[in-house]
Amino acid sequence: MSSIDTRAPFFPRSKTAQAELQRAKSAKALQRNTYDRTQELENKTAKDAKVSIPDKIRDFSRIKKAVDAAPPIDNSAKIASLKARIQAGTYEPDFDAIADKILSSEY
């Protein structure tokens, strides 16, 4: 294992950080790959670096983008109207519609 620390120093402008940088440069610890080695690495990773995303995930992503782009729905007027009718005693629920909703959600 190499004794050269390649991590960025915590205080990059400190004297110790500058000394480490100079020491690393003089040791030539950060050499680049040759062209042939770069091509070899690219050829090896090209085979294994492929990702396939299922169609369901893509559809979900499209739907989420459409929903996020849609304007928010403001039901505050409807809610205020229902509250007023309930407090006044004039609200009469549609029991058949409620029963249909319950049955459709259960089955």
Secondary structure, 3 states (H helix, E strand, C coil): CCCCCCCCCCCCCCHHHHHHHHHHHHHCCCCCCCHHHHHHHHHHHHHHCCCCCCHHHHHHHHHHHHHHHCCCCCCHHHHHHHHHHHHHCCCCCCHHHHHHHHHHHHC
